[in-house]
Amino acid sequence: MKNIYCSVFGHQYVITKKITLHVYEYKCKHCSVQMTTNSKGELTPLTPKYKEINLVLRHIHNKKMAKQENLLVFKH
Ligand SMILES: [Zn+2]
């Protein structure tokens, strides 16, 4: 799906989901194309494969965050 605005000015991404501190999912606000950050920190199209990877990443990340929160509570 090609949007004239996007082919002239480029996509304008907004963050739709924060997966980890470094990985986000983006969506172009003009043509709704979805992108994500890959392991090299580059933008790449959000394919079903990457959606799956991000789900796993987020799961691991949430677990880590929960652990850290527990530690903080424990320290206090
Ligand atoms: Zn676009």
N, CA, C, O and the ligand as a Tripos MOL2 file, in Angstrom:
@<TRIPOS>MOLECULE
protein
  305   303    77     0     0
PROTEIN
NO_CHARGES

@<TRIPOS>ATOM
      1 N           0.8410   -1.2010    0.0000 N.3       1 MET1
      2 CA          0.0000    0.0000    0.0000 C.3       1 MET1
      3 C           0.8760    1.2510    0.0000 C.2       1 MET1
      4 O           1.5610    1.5350    0.9830 O.2       1 MET1
      5 N           0.8510    1.9910   -1.0980 N.am      2 LYS2
      6 CA          1.6840    3.1950   -1.1790 C.3       2 LYS2
      7 C           0.8520    4.4480   -0.9690 C.2       2 LYS2
      8 O          -0.1780    4.6550   -1.6100 O.2       2 LYS2
      9 N           1.3190    5.2580   -0.0710 N.am      3 ASN3
     10 CA          0.6640    6.5220    0.2180 C.3       3 ASN3
     11 C           1.5000    7.6170   -0.4390 C.2       3 ASN3
     12 O           2.7240    7.6270   -0.3080 O.2       3 ASN3
     13 N           0.8510    8.5310   -1.1390 N.am      4 ILE4
     14 CA          1.5960    9.5760   -1.8630 C.3       4 ILE4
     15 C           2.4220   10.4180   -0.8890 C.2       4 ILE4
     16 O           3.5810   10.7370   -1.1550 O.2       4 ILE4
     17 N           1.8140   10.7690    0.2310 N.am      5 TYR5
     18 CA          2.5250   11.5700    1.2250 C.3       5 TYR5
     19 C           3.8220   10.8810    1.6290 C.2       5 TYR5
     20 O           4.8790   11.5050    1.7140 O.2       5 TYR5
     21 N           3.7130    9.5590    1.8790 N.am      6 CYS6
     22 CA          4.8730    8.8010    2.3520 C.3       6 CYS6
     23 C           5.9530    8.6950    1.2870 C.2       6 CYS6
     24 O           7.1410    8.7710    1.6010 O.2       6 CYS6
     25 N           5.5550    8.5200    0.0350 N.am      7 SER7
     26 CA          6.5860    8.3930   -0.9940 C.3       7 SER7
     27 C           7.2770    9.7270   -1.2510 C.2       7 SER7
     28 O           8.3940    9.7530   -1.7670 O.2       7 SER7
     29 N           6.6250   10.8370   -0.8980 N.am      8 VAL8
     30 CA          7.2490   12.1510   -1.0530 C.3       8 VAL8
     31 C           8.0560   12.5280    0.1830 C.2       8 VAL8
     32 O           9.2200   12.9130    0.0710 O.2       8 VAL8
     33 N           7.4510   12.4210    1.3500 N.am      9 PHE9
     34 CA          8.0850   12.9060    2.5790 C.3       9 PHE9
     35 C           8.6950   11.8040    3.4380 C.2       9 PHE9
     36 O           9.4320   12.0840    4.3830 O.2       9 PHE9
     37 N           8.3870   10.5510    3.1090 N.am     10 GLY10
     38 CA          8.8440    9.4400    3.9490 C.3      10 GLY10
     39 C           7.8140    9.1640    5.0180 C.2      10 GLY10
     40 O           6.9330    9.9850    5.2760 O.2      10 GLY10
     41 N           7.9250    8.0120    5.6350 N.am     11 HIS11
     42 CA          6.9530    7.6320    6.6580 C.3      11 HIS11
     43 C           7.1450    8.4420    7.9270 C.2      11 HIS11
     44 O           8.2600    8.8360    8.2720 O.2      11 HIS11
     45 N           6.0480    8.6800    8.6100 N.am     12 GLN12
     46 CA          6.1090    9.3720    9.9050 C.3      12 GLN12
     47 C           5.6500    8.3900   10.9730 C.2      12 GLN12
     48 O           4.4540    8.1630   11.1570 O.2      12 GLN12
     49 N           6.6100    7.8200   11.6670 N.am     13 TYR13
     50 CA          6.2810    6.7630   12.6070 C.3      13 TYR13
     51 C           5.9120    7.2940   13.9840 C.2      13 TYR13
     52 O           6.5090    8.2450   14.4880 O.2      13 TYR13
     53 N           4.9270    6.6620   14.5670 N.am     14 VAL14
     54 CA          4.6120    6.9120   15.9720 C.3      14 VAL14
     55 C           4.7510    5.5770   16.6940 C.2      14 VAL14
     56 O           4.4740    4.5210   16.1230 O.2      14 VAL14
     57 N           5.1810    5.6310   17.9510 N.am     15 ILE15
     58 CA          5.3650    4.3970   18.7230 C.3      15 ILE15
     59 C           3.9920    3.8460   19.1180 C.2      15 ILE15
     60 O           3.1730    4.5540   19.7050 O.2      15 ILE15
     61 N           3.7570    2.5900   18.7910 N.am     16 THR16
     62 CA          2.4840    1.9790   19.1540 C.3      16 THR16
     63 C           2.6450    1.0530   20.3630 C.2      16 THR16
     64 O           1.6970    0.8320   21.1160 O.2      16 THR16
     65 N           3.8450    0.5190   20.5370 N.am     17 LYS17
     66 CA          4.0490   -0.4310   21.6220 C.3      17 LYS17
     67 C           5.4990   -0.3850   22.0710 C.2      17 LYS17
     68 O           6.4070   -0.3630   21.2410 O.2      17 LYS17
     69 N           5.7220   -0.3710   23.3780 N.am     18 LYS18
     70 CA          7.0820   -0.4720   23.8980 C.3      18 LYS18
     71 C           7.3080   -1.9180   24.3060 C.2      18 LYS18
     72 O           6.6310   -2.4400   25.1910 O.2      18 LYS18
     73 N           8.2590   -2.5490   23.6570 N.am     19 ILE19
     74 CA          8.5260   -3.9520   23.9330 C.3      19 ILE19
     75 C           9.5460   -4.0650   25.0590 C.2      19 ILE19
     76 O           9.2770   -4.6900   26.0850 O.2      19 ILE19
     77 N          10.7080   -3.4640   24.8680 N.am     20 THR20
     78 CA         11.7270   -3.3840   25.9150 C.3      20 THR20
     79 C          12.2250   -1.9410   25.9150 C.2      20 THR20
     80 O          11.6450   -1.0730   25.2630 O.2      20 THR20
     81 N          13.3080   -1.6960   26.6520 N.am     21 LEU21
     82 CA         13.8520   -0.3380   26.6930 C.3      21 LEU21
     83 C          14.3600    0.0970   25.3200 C.2      21 LEU21
     84 O          14.4160    1.2900   25.0220 O.2      21 LEU21
     85 N          14.7320   -0.8780   24.4860 N.am     22 HIS22
     86 CA         15.3460   -0.5360   23.1980 C.3      22 HIS22
     87 C          14.5060   -0.9400   21.9910 C.2      22 HIS22
     88 O          14.7680   -0.5020   20.8710 O.2      22 HIS22
     89 N          13.5080   -1.7660   22.2210 N.am     23 VAL23
     90 CA         12.7100   -2.2610   21.1000 C.3      23 VAL23
     91 C          11.2920   -1.6980   21.1760 C.2      23 VAL23
     92 O          10.6010   -1.8490   22.1830 O.2      23 VAL23
     93 N          10.8850   -1.0610   20.1170 N.am     24 TYR24
     94 CA          9.5370   -0.5050   20.0300 C.3      24 TYR24
     95 C           8.8590   -0.9890   18.7610 C.2      24 TYR24
     96 O           9.5130   -1.4290   17.8150 O.2      24 TYR24
     97 N           7.5470   -0.9020   18.7590 N.am     25 GLU25
     98 CA          6.8090   -1.1020   17.5220 C.3      25 GLU25
     99 C           6.2760    0.2540   17.0790 C.2      25 GLU25
    100 O           5.8210    1.0520   17.8980 O.2      25 GLU25
    101 N           6.3390    0.5040   15.7780 N.am     26 TYR26
    102 CA          5.9480    1.7960   15.2320 C.3      26 TYR26
    103 C           4.8720    1.6180   14.1710 C.2      26 TYR26
    104 O           4.7210    0.5490   13.5790 O.2      26 TYR26
    105 N           4.1420    2.6800   13.9530 N.am     27 LYS27
    106 CA          3.1690    2.6740   12.8830 C.3      27 LYS27
    107 C           3.2430    4.0300   12.1940 C.2      27 LYS27
    108 O           3.3150    5.0630   12.8600 O.2      27 LYS27
    109 N           3.2270    4.0320   10.8710 N.am     28 CYS28
    110 CA          3.2100    5.2900   10.1350 C.3      28 CYS28
    111 C           1.8230    5.9030   10.2640 C.2      28 CYS28
    112 O           0.8130    5.2400   10.0260 O.2      28 CYS28
    113 N           1.7870    7.1760   10.6430 N.am     29 LYS29
    114 CA          0.4690    7.7720   10.8860 C.3      29 LYS29
    115 C          -0.2630    8.1240    9.6000 C.2      29 LYS29
    116 O          -1.4310    8.5090    9.6380 O.2      29 LYS29
    117 N           0.4100    7.9950    8.4630 N.am     30 HIS30
    118 CA         -0.2580    8.2940    7.1950 C.3      30 HIS30
    119 C          -0.7340    7.0420    6.4580 C.2      30 HIS30
    120 O          -1.8390    7.0230    5.9180 O.2      30 HIS30
    121 N           0.1000    5.9970    6.4350 N.am     31 CYS31
    122 CA         -0.2860    4.8150    5.6650 C.3      31 CYS31
    123 C          -0.4250    3.5740    6.5340 C.2      31 CYS31
    124 O          -0.7690    2.5020    6.0370 O.2      31 CYS31
    125 N          -0.1560    3.7140    7.8500 N.am     32 SER32
    126 CA         -0.3440    2.6210    8.8030 C.3      32 SER32
    127 C           0.6010    1.4370    8.6110 C.2      32 SER32
    128 O           0.3440    0.3540    9.1360 O.2      32 SER32
    129 N           1.6910    1.6270    7.8680 N.am     33 VAL33
    130 CA          2.6790    0.5610    7.7590 C.3      33 VAL33
    131 C           3.3180    0.3630    9.1390 C.2      33 VAL33
    132 O           3.5850    1.3310    9.8520 O.2      33 VAL33
    133 N           3.5570   -0.8930    9.5050 N.am     34 GLN34
    134 CA          4.0860   -1.1620   10.8410 C.3      34 GLN34
    135 C           5.5470   -1.5890   10.7750 C.2      34 GLN34
    136 O           5.9440   -2.3940    9.9330 O.2      34 GLN34
    137 N           6.3350   -1.0270   11.6860 N.am     35 MET35
    138 CA          7.7650   -1.3190   11.7380 C.3      35 MET35
    139 C           8.1290   -1.6840   13.1640 C.2      35 MET35
    140 O           7.3680   -1.4370   14.1010 O.2      35 MET35
    141 N           9.3140   -2.2830   13.3140 N.am     36 THR36
    142 CA          9.8090   -2.5450   14.6530 C.3      36 THR36
    143 C          11.3210   -2.4070   14.6510 C.2      36 THR36
    144 O          11.9320   -2.2800   13.5900 O.2      36 THR36
    145 N          11.9270   -2.4300   15.8270 N.am     37 THR37
    146 CA         13.3750   -2.3720   15.9420 C.3      37 THR37
    147 C          13.8990   -3.8040   15.9510 C.2      37 THR37
    148 O          13.4010   -4.6290   16.7160 O.2      37 THR37
    149 N          14.8810   -4.1160   15.1300 N.am     38 ASN38
    150 CA         15.4490   -5.4660   15.1730 C.3      38 ASN38
    151 C          16.6200   -5.5200   16.1490 C.2      38 ASN38
    152 O          16.9310   -4.5360   16.8190 O.2      38 ASN38
    153 N          17.2660   -6.6850   16.2200 N.am     39 SER39
    154 CA         18.3310   -6.8850   17.2070 C.3      39 SER39
    155 C          19.5320   -5.9800   16.9600 C.2      39 SER39
    156 O          20.3460   -5.7740   17.8600 O.2      39 SER39
    157 N          19.6500   -5.4340   15.7410 N.am     40 LYS40
    158 CA         20.7640   -4.5260   15.4510 C.3      40 LYS40
    159 C          20.3790   -3.0710   15.7100 C.2      40 LYS40
    160 O          21.1890   -2.1670   15.5080 O.2      40 LYS40
    161 N          19.1510   -2.8480   16.1550 N.am     41 GLY41
    162 CA         18.6990   -1.5020   16.4320 C.3      41 GLY41
    163 C          18.2330   -0.7660   15.1870 C.2      41 GLY41
    164 O          18.0730    0.4550   15.1990 O.2      41 GLY41
    165 N          18.0150   -1.5260   14.1000 N.am     42 GLU42
    166 CA         17.5360   -0.9040   12.8640 C.3      42 GLU42
    167 C          16.0380   -1.1070   12.7280 C.2      42 GLU42
    168 O          15.4700   -2.0500   13.2800 O.2      42 GLU42
    169 N          15.4020   -0.2010   11.9800 N.am     43 LEU43
    170 CA         13.9730   -0.3530   11.7090 C.3      43 LEU43
    171 C          13.7640   -1.4280   10.6560 C.2      43 LEU43
    172 O          14.4740   -1.4730    9.6520 O.2      43 LEU43
    173 N          12.7990   -2.2820   10.8900 N.am     44 THR44
    174 CA         12.5120   -3.3540    9.9580 C.3      44 THR44
    175 C          10.9990   -3.5630    9.9290 C.2      44 THR44
    176 O          10.3330   -3.3320   10.9380 O.2      44 THR44
    177 N          10.4460   -3.9910    8.8020 N.am     45 PRO45
    178 CA          8.9820   -4.1810    8.7520 C.3      45 PRO45
    179 C           8.5080   -5.1750    9.8050 C.2      45 PRO45
    180 O           9.1460   -6.2000   10.0470 O.2      45 PRO45
    181 N           7.3900   -4.8550   10.4180 N.am     46 LEU46
    182 CA          6.8440   -5.7130   11.4700 C.3      46 LEU46
    183 C           6.0930   -6.8880   10.8320 C.2      46 LEU46
    184 O           4.8830   -6.8360   10.6110 O.2      46 LEU46
    185 N           6.8450   -7.9310   10.5510 N.am     47 THR47
    186 CA          6.2650   -9.1380    9.9560 C.3      47 THR47
    187 C           5.6930  -10.0060   11.0770 C.2      47 THR47
    188 O           6.0040   -9.7770   12.2450 O.2      47 THR47
    189 N           4.8630  -10.9990   10.7440 N.am     48 PRO48
    190 CA          4.3480  -11.8940   11.7890 C.3      48 PRO48
    191 C           5.4770  -12.5180   12.6070 C.2      48 PRO48
    192 O           5.3310  -12.7490   13.8070 O.2      48 PRO48
    193 N           6.6140  -12.7910   11.9390 N.am     49 LYS49
    194 CA          7.7820  -13.3650   12.6220 C.3      49 LYS49
    195 C           8.2830  -12.3990   13.7090 C.2      49 LYS49
    196 O           8.5460  -12.8080   14.8400 O.2      49 LYS49
    197 N           8.4090  -11.1300   13.3540 N.am     50 TYR50
    198 CA          8.8860  -10.1410   14.3230 C.3      50 TYR50
    199 C           7.8640   -9.9170   15.4310 C.2      50 TYR50
    200 O           8.2320   -9.6700   16.5800 O.2      50 TYR50
    201 N           6.5780  -10.0050   15.0840 N.am     51 LYS51
    202 CA          5.5380   -9.8670   16.1040 C.3      51 LYS51
    203 C           5.7160  -10.9400   17.1640 C.2      51 LYS51
    204 O           5.5820  -10.6900   18.3620 O.2      51 LYS51
    205 N           6.0240  -12.1510   16.6860 N.am     52 GLU52
    206 CA          6.2360  -13.2790   17.5770 C.3      52 GLU52
    207 C           7.4610  -13.0350   18.4630 C.2      52 GLU52
    208 O           7.4190  -13.2370   19.6770 O.2      52 GLU52
    209 N           8.5570  -12.5940   17.8250 N.am     53 ILE53
    210 CA          9.7950  -12.3130   18.5530 C.3      53 ILE53
    211 C           9.5190  -11.2610   19.6260 C.2      53 ILE53
    212 O           9.9540  -11.4070   20.7680 O.2      53 ILE53
    213 N           8.7950  -10.2000   19.2580 N.am     54 ASN54
    214 CA          8.5050   -9.1220   20.1950 C.3      54 ASN54
    215 C           7.6540   -9.5940   21.3790 C.2      54 ASN54
    216 O           7.8340   -9.1410   22.5090 O.2      54 ASN54
    217 N           6.7310  -10.5050   21.0980 N.am     55 LEU55
    218 CA          5.9100  -11.0500   22.1830 C.3      55 LEU55
    219 C           6.7850  -11.7390   23.2100 C.2      55 LEU55
    220 O           6.6170  -11.5570   24.4160 O.2      55 LEU55
    221 N           7.7390  -12.5470   22.7050 N.am     56 VAL56
    222 CA          8.6590  -13.2690   23.5870 C.3      56 VAL56
    223 C           9.5480  -12.2770   24.3390 C.2      56 VAL56
    224 O           9.7450  -12.3910   25.5490 O.2      56 VAL56
    225 N          10.0860  -11.2900   23.5880 N.am     57 LEU57
    226 CA         10.9510  -10.2690   24.1900 C.3      57 LEU57
    227 C          10.2290   -9.5480   25.3230 C.2      57 LEU57
    228 O          10.7790   -9.3230   26.4010 O.2      57 LEU57
    229 N           8.9680   -9.1910   25.0360 N.am     58 ARG58
    230 CA          8.2090   -8.4220   26.0260 C.3      58 ARG58
    231 C           7.9440   -9.2700   27.2650 C.2      58 ARG58
    232 O           7.9840   -8.7880   28.3970 O.2      58 ARG58
    233 N           7.6710  -10.5510   27.0120 N.am     59 HIS59
    234 CA          7.4220  -11.4740   28.1130 C.3      59 HIS59
    235 C           8.6480  -11.5460   29.0240 C.2      59 HIS59
    236 O           8.5350  -11.4470   30.2460 O.2      59 HIS59
    237 N           9.8410  -11.7210   28.4000 N.am     60 ILE60
    238 CA         11.0900  -11.8010   29.1580 C.3      60 ILE60
    239 C          11.3430  -10.4890   29.8900 C.2      60 ILE60
    240 O          11.7180  -10.4720   31.0620 O.2      60 ILE60
    241 N          11.1290   -9.3860   29.1650 N.am     61 HIS61
    242 CA         11.3730   -8.0580   29.7230 C.3      61 HIS61
    243 C          10.4640   -7.8040   30.9460 C.2      61 HIS61
    244 O          10.9250   -7.3170   31.9780 O.2      61 HIS61
    245 N           9.1840   -8.1390   30.8140 N.am     62 ASN62
    246 CA          8.2500   -7.9370   31.9180 C.3      62 ASN62
    247 C           8.6520   -8.7510   33.1390 C.2      62 ASN62
    248 O           8.5440   -8.2890   34.2750 O.2      62 ASN62
    249 N           9.1190   -9.9700   32.8870 N.am     63 LYS63
    250 CA          9.5760  -10.8210   33.9870 C.3      63 LYS63
    251 C          10.7440  -10.1690   34.7120 C.2      63 LYS63
    252 O          10.7950  -10.1250   35.9420 O.2      63 LYS63
    253 N          11.7020   -9.6530   33.8950 N.am     64 LYS64
    254 CA         12.8760   -8.9840   34.4610 C.3      64 LYS64
    255 C          12.4490   -7.7890   35.3010 C.2      64 LYS64
    256 O          12.9140   -7.6060   36.4260 O.2      64 LYS64
    257 N          11.5480   -6.9700   34.7340 N.am     65 MET65
    258 CA         11.0980   -5.7750   35.4360 C.3      65 MET65
    259 C          10.4180   -6.1600   36.7480 C.2      65 MET65
    260 O          10.6300   -5.5170   37.7760 O.2      65 MET65
    261 N           9.6110   -7.2000   36.7050 N.am     66 ALA66
    262 CA          8.9220   -7.6450   37.9100 C.3      66 ALA66
    263 C           9.9350   -8.0400   38.9670 C.2      66 ALA66
    264 O           9.7640   -7.7380   40.1480 O.2      66 ALA66
    265 N          10.9910   -8.7180   38.5390 N.am     67 LYS67
    266 CA         12.0360   -9.1250   39.4680 C.3      67 LYS67
    267 C          12.6990   -7.9070   40.1000 C.2      67 LYS67
    268 O          12.9060   -7.8530   41.3120 O.2      67 LYS67
    269 N          13.0330   -6.9170   39.2430 N.am     68 GLN68
    270 CA         13.6920   -5.7120   39.7430 C.3      68 GLN68
    271 C          12.8070   -4.9910   40.7520 C.2      68 GLN68
    272 O          13.2830   -4.5050   41.7780 O.2      68 GLN68
    273 N          11.5280   -4.9280   40.4510 N.am     69 GLU69
    274 CA         10.6080   -4.2620   41.3650 C.3      69 GLU69
    275 C          10.5770   -4.9690   42.7120 C.2      69 GLU69
    276 O          10.5660   -4.3380   43.7690 O.2      69 GLU69
    277 N          10.5640   -6.2890   42.6420 N.am     70 ASN70
    278 CA         10.5810   -7.0750   43.8800 C.3      70 ASN70
    279 C          11.8270   -6.7810   44.6870 C.2      70 ASN70
    280 O          11.7780   -6.6560   45.9100 O.2      70 ASN70
    281 N          12.9550   -6.6700   43.9800 N.am     71 LEU71
    282 CA         14.2190   -6.3960   44.6570 C.3      71 LEU71
    283 C          14.1640   -5.0330   45.3420 C.2      71 LEU71
    284 O          14.6090   -4.8830   46.4800 O.2      71 LEU71
    285 N          13.6190   -4.0500   44.6440 N.am     72 LEU72
    286 CA         13.5330   -2.7100   45.2020 C.3      72 LEU72
    287 C          12.6690   -2.7180   46.4530 C.2      72 LEU72
    288 O          13.0160   -2.1190   47.4710 O.2      72 LEU72
    289 N          11.5520   -3.3980   46.3580 N.am     73 VAL73
    290 CA         10.6470   -3.4790   47.5140 C.3      73 VAL73
    291 C          11.3720   -4.1500   48.6740 C.2      73 VAL73
    292 O          11.2690   -3.7350   49.8290 O.2      73 VAL73
    293 N          12.1120   -5.2080   48.3230 N.am     74 PHE74
    294 CA         12.8250   -5.9680   49.3310 C.3      74 PHE74
    295 C          13.8640   -5.0970   50.0520 C.2      74 PHE74
    296 O          14.0000   -5.1570   51.2740 O.2      74 PHE74
    297 N          14.6020   -4.2750   49.2580 N.am     75 LYS75
    298 CA         15.6390   -3.4020   49.8140 C.3      75 LYS75
    299 C          15.0410   -2.4120   50.8250 C.2      75 LYS75
    300 O          15.6300   -2.1440   51.8720 O.2      75 LYS75
    301 N          13.8830   -1.8870   50.4950 N.am     76 HIS76
    302 CA         13.2780   -0.9110   51.3880 C.3      76 HIS76
    303 C          12.7300   -1.6210   52.5870 C.2      76 HIS76
    304 O          12.1700   -0.9840   53.4790 O.2      76 HIS76
    305 ZN          3.7370    5.8390    5.5760 Zn       77 ZN77
@<TRIPOS>BOND
     1     1     2 1
     2     2     3 1
     3     3     4 2
     4     3     5 am
     5     5     6 1
     6     6     7 1
     7     7     8 2
     8     7     9 am
     9     9    10 1
    10    10    11 1
    11    11    12 2
    12    11    13 am
    13    13    14 1
    14    14    15 1
    15    15    16 2
    16    15    17 am
    17    17    18 1
    18    18    19 1
    19    19    20 2
    20    19    21 am
    21    21    22 1
    22    22    23 1
    23    23    24 2
    24    23    25 am
    25    25    26 1
    26    26    27 1
    27    27    28 2
    28    27    29 am
    29    29    30 1
    30    30    31 1
    31    31    32 2
    32    31    33 am
    33    33    34 1
    34    34    35 1
    35    35    36 2
    36    35    37 am
    37    37    38 1
    38    38    39 1
    39    39    40 2
    40    39    41 am
    41    41    42 1
    42    42    43 1
    43    43    44 2
    44    43    45 am
    45    45    46 1
    46    46    47 1
    47    47    48 2
    48    47    49 am
    49    49    50 1
    50    50    51 1
    51    51    52 2
    52    51    53 am
    53    53    54 1
    54    54    55 1
    55    55    56 2
    56    55    57 am
    57    57    58 1
    58    58    59 1
    59    59    60 2
    60    59    61 am
    61    61    62 1
    62    62    63 1
    63    63    64 2
    64    63    65 am
    65    65    66 1
    66    66    67 1
    67    67    68 2
    68    67    69 am
    69    69    70 1
    70    70    71 1
    71    71    72 2
    72    71    73 am
    73    73    74 1
    74    74    75 1
    75    75    76 2
    76    75    77 am
    77    77    78 1
    78    78    79 1
    79    79    80 2
    80    79    81 am
    81    81    82 1
    82    82    83 1
    83    83    84 2
    84    83    85 am
    85    85    86 1
    86    86    87 1
    87    87    88 2
    88    87    89 am
    89    89    90 1
    90    90    91 1
    91    91    92 2
    92    91    93 am
    93    93    94 1
    94    94    95 1
    95    95    96 2
    96    95    97 am
    97    97    98 1
    98    98    99 1
    99    99   100 2
   100    99   101 am
   101   101   102 1
   102   102   103 1
   103   103   104 2
   104   103   105 am
   105   105   106 1
   106   106   107 1
   107   107   108 2
   108   107   109 am
   109   109   110 1
   110   110   111 1
   111   111   112 2
   112   111   113 am
   113   113   114 1
   114   114   115 1
   115   115   116 2
   116   115   117 am
   117   117   118 1
   118   118   119 1
   119   119   120 2
   120   119   121 am
   121   121   122 1
   122   122   123 1
   123   123   124 2
   124   123   125 am
   125   125   126 1
   126   126   127 1
   127   127   128 2
   128   127   129 am
   129   129   130 1
   130   130   131 1
   131   131   132 2
   132   131   133 am
   133   133   134 1
   134   134   135 1
   135   135   136 2
   136   135   137 am
   137   137   138 1
   138   138   139 1
   139   139   140 2
   140   139   141 am
   141   141   142 1
   142   142   143 1
   143   143   144 2
   144   143   145 am
   145   145   146 1
   146   146   147 1
   147   147   148 2
   148   147   149 am
   149   149   150 1
   150   150   151 1
   151   151   152 2
   152   151   153 am
   153   153   154 1
   154   154   155 1
   155   155   156 2
   156   155   157 am
   157   157   158 1
   158   158   159 1
   159   159   160 2
   160   159   161 am
   161   161   162 1
   162   162   163 1
   163   163   164 2
   164   163   165 am
   165   165   166 1
   166   166   167 1
   167   167   168 2
   168   167   169 am
   169   169   170 1
   170   170   171 1
   171   171   172 2
   172   171   173 am
   173   173   174 1
   174   174   175 1
   175   175   176 2
   176   175   177 am
   177   177   178 1
   178   178   179 1
   179   179   180 2
   180   179   181 am
   181   181   182 1
   182   182   183 1
   183   183   184 2
   184   183   185 am
   185   185   186 1
   186   186   187 1
   187   187   188 2
   188   187   189 am
   189   189   190 1
   190   190   191 1
   191   191   192 2
   192   191   193 am
   193   193   194 1
   194   194   195 1
   195   195   196 2
   196   195   197 am
   197   197   198 1
   198   198   199 1
   199   199   200 2
   200   199   201 am
   201   201   202 1
   202   202   203 1
   203   203   204 2
   204   203   205 am
   205   205   206 1
   206   206   207 1
   207   207   208 2
   208   207   209 am
   209   209   210 1
   210   210   211 1
   211   211   212 2
   212   211   213 am
   213   213   214 1
   214   214   215 1
   215   215   216 2
   216   215   217 am
   217   217   218 1
   218   218   219 1
   219   219   220 2
   220   219   221 am
   221   221   222 1
   222   222   223 1
   223   223   224 2
   224   223   225 am
   225   225   226 1
   226   226   227 1
   227   227   228 2
   228   227   229 am
   229   229   230 1
   230   230   231 1
   231   231   232 2
   232   231   233 am
   233   233   234 1
   234   234   235 1
   235   235   236 2
   236   235   237 am
   237   237   238 1
   238   238   239 1
   239   239   240 2
   240   239   241 am
   241   241   242 1
   242   242   243 1
   243   243   244 2
   244   243   245 am
   245   245   246 1
   246   246   247 1
   247   247   248 2
   248   247   249 am
   249   249   250 1
   250   250   251 1
   251   251   252 2
   252   251   253 am
   253   253   254 1
   254   254   255 1
   255   255   256 2
   256   255   257 am
   257   257   258 1
   258   258   259 1
   259   259   260 2
   260   259   261 am
   261   261   262 1
   262   262   263 1
   263   263   264 2
   264   263   265 am
   265   265   266 1
   266   266   267 1
   267   267   268 2
   268   267   269 am
   269   269   270 1
   270   270   271 1
   271   271   272 2
   272   271   273 am
   273   273   274 1
   274   274   275 1
   275   275   276 2
   276   275   277 am
   277   277   278 1
   278   278   279 1
   279   279   280 2
   280   279   281 am
   281   281   282 1
   282   282   283 1
   283   283   284 2
   284   283   285 am
   285   285   286 1
   286   286   287 1
   287   287   288 2
   288   287   289 am
   289   289   290 1
   290   290   291 1
   291   291   292 2
   292   291   293 am
   293   293   294 1
   294   294   295 1
   295   295   296 2
   296   295   297 am
   297   297   298 1
   298   298   299 1
   299   299   300 2
   300   299   301 am
   301   301   302 1
   302   302   303 1
   303   303   304 2
@<TRIPOS>SUBSTRUCTURE
     1 MET1         2 RESIDUE 1 A MET
     2 LYS2         6 RESIDUE 1 A LYS
     3 ASN3        10 RESIDUE 1 A ASN
     4 ILE4        14 RESIDUE 1 A ILE
     5 TYR5        18 RESIDUE 1 A TYR
     6 CYS6        22 RESIDUE 1 A CYS
     7 SER7        26 RESIDUE 1 A SER
     8 VAL8        30 RESIDUE 1 A VAL
     9 PHE9        34 RESIDUE 1 A PHE
    10 GLY10       38 RESIDUE 1 A GLY
    11 HIS11       42 RESIDUE 1 A HIS
    12 GLN12       46 RESIDUE 1 A GLN
    13 TYR13       50 RESIDUE 1 A TYR
    14 VAL14       54 RESIDUE 1 A VAL
    15 ILE15       58 RESIDUE 1 A ILE
    16 THR16       62 RESIDUE 1 A THR
    17 LYS17       66 RESIDUE 1 A LYS
    18 LYS18       70 RESIDUE 1 A LYS
    19 ILE19       74 RESIDUE 1 A ILE
    20 THR20       78 RESIDUE 1 A THR
    21 LEU21       82 RESIDUE 1 A LEU
    22 HIS22       86 RESIDUE 1 A HIS
    23 VAL23       90 RESIDUE 1 A VAL
    24 TYR24       94 RESIDUE 1 A TYR
    25 GLU25       98 RESIDUE 1 A GLU
    26 TYR26      102 RESIDUE 1 A TYR
    27 LYS27      106 RESIDUE 1 A LYS
    28 CYS28      110 RESIDUE 1 A CYS
    29 LYS29      114 RESIDUE 1 A LYS
    30 HIS30      118 RESIDUE 1 A HIS
    31 CYS31      122 RESIDUE 1 A CYS
    32 SER32      126 RESIDUE 1 A SER
    33 VAL33      130 RESIDUE 1 A VAL
    34 GLN34      134 RESIDUE 1 A GLN
    35 MET35      138 RESIDUE 1 A MET
    36 THR36      142 RESIDUE 1 A THR
    37 THR37      146 RESIDUE 1 A THR
    38 ASN38      150 RESIDUE 1 A ASN
    39 SER39      154 RESIDUE 1 A SER
    40 LYS40      158 RESIDUE 1 A LYS
    41 GLY41      162 RESIDUE 1 A GLY
    42 GLU42      166 RESIDUE 1 A GLU
    43 LEU43      170 RESIDUE 1 A LEU
    44 THR44      174 RESIDUE 1 A THR
    45 PRO45      178 RESIDUE 1 A PRO
    46 LEU46      182 RESIDUE 1 A LEU
    47 THR47      186 RESIDUE 1 A THR
    48 PRO48      190 RESIDUE 1 A PRO
    49 LYS49      194 RESIDUE 1 A LYS
    50 TYR50      198 RESIDUE 1 A TYR
    51 LYS51      202 RESIDUE 1 A LYS
    52 GLU52      206 RESIDUE 1 A GLU
    53 ILE53      210 RESIDUE 1 A ILE
    54 ASN54      214 RESIDUE 1 A ASN
    55 LEU55      218 RESIDUE 1 A LEU
    56 VAL56      222 RESIDUE 1 A VAL
    57 LEU57      226 RESIDUE 1 A LEU
    58 ARG58      230 RESIDUE 1 A ARG
    59 HIS59      234 RESIDUE 1 A HIS
    60 ILE60      238 RESIDUE 1 A ILE
    61 HIS61      242 RESIDUE 1 A HIS
    62 ASN62      246 RESIDUE 1 A ASN
    63 LYS63      250 RESIDUE 1 A LYS
    64 LYS64      254 RESIDUE 1 A LYS
    65 MET65      258 RESIDUE 1 A MET
    66 ALA66      262 RESIDUE 1 A ALA
    67 LYS67      266 RESIDUE 1 A LYS
    68 GLN68      270 RESIDUE 1 A GLN
    69 GLU69      274 RESIDUE 1 A GLU
    70 ASN70      278 RESIDUE 1 A ASN
    71 LEU71      282 RESIDUE 1 A LEU
    72 LEU72      286 RESIDUE 1 A LEU
    73 VAL73      290 RESIDUE 1 A VAL
    74 PHE74      294 RESIDUE 1 A PHE
    75 LYS75      298 RESIDUE 1 A LYS
    76 HIS76      302 RESIDUE 1 A HIS
    77 ZN77       305 GROUP 0 **** ****
